[in-house]
Amino acid sequence: MKKLLILILLLFLLIPNNVQASDTALSEEAILESQQESLDIKSFIEEADKYTEDVYEDIDMGELFSSAITRKY
């Protein structure tokens, strides 16, 4: 039993690790921009501005959305 356990541990240690990650790091702003484009957030914010401009004149929906996603209040 011990021999089998040692053999399994050795196999795990000898199997090469292949990691397929890239070194390029995306900025937080680039990620948010990409997500906004793919989900068409801009039109959503424009519609929200249109429907809330009479009630919430001093609130910028784009700013509110960005702060909600980045958790910066």
N, C-alpha and C positions, 0 to 999 in steps of 0.2 A: 504494500500500500504506500509506504514511504517512497519507494523507488518510483512509483507511478506519479506521485505528487511532485517529486523533484524533477522528473522528466517533463512534466507539463509546465512547471515553472521555467525550466531551461528553454523550452520551446517558445514561451512567451517573451523571454528575454532576447532570444536570437532572431525572432521574426522582425524584419526591418519595419520601421514606422515611416509610412509615406504620407506626408502632409501636403495637401494641395491648396495652400493659402497664398495669397499675394501680399507683397510688401507695401503695396499702395494703400494708403489710408485716406479715406474720404472724410472731408470735414462735415461737421454737423449741419452746416448750412447747405452743403451740396446734397446731403441725404434728404433734408426737408424739401429742398427745391425739386428734387427728383420725384418725391412722393406727391408733392402738390401738383406736378405736371401729370403724373400718371392717373391720379384720382380726380383731376379737373377741379381742384379746390378753389381755384380763382373764380370760376363761375358761381360756385356755392357761396363764396364770400360776397360777391357782387349781389347775388339774390338776397342774402341776409341783410346787406346794407340797404337794399331797396325796401325791404319789408319792415325794417326797424328804424329807418331814419327819422320818422316822426316821434317815436317813443324814446329811443336812445340816441339823441343827437350827438352827445359828447363821447360815444364809444365807437372806436374803430374796430370793426369786426375782424379785419386782417390781423391787427395787433393782438386782439383777444385770442384769436385762433393760434397765432404763433406762440404767445405766452403760455397757452394751455398745453401745447405740445411739448415745449421745452421746459415746462414747469418753472418758469420764471414769472412770478407774480409781482 
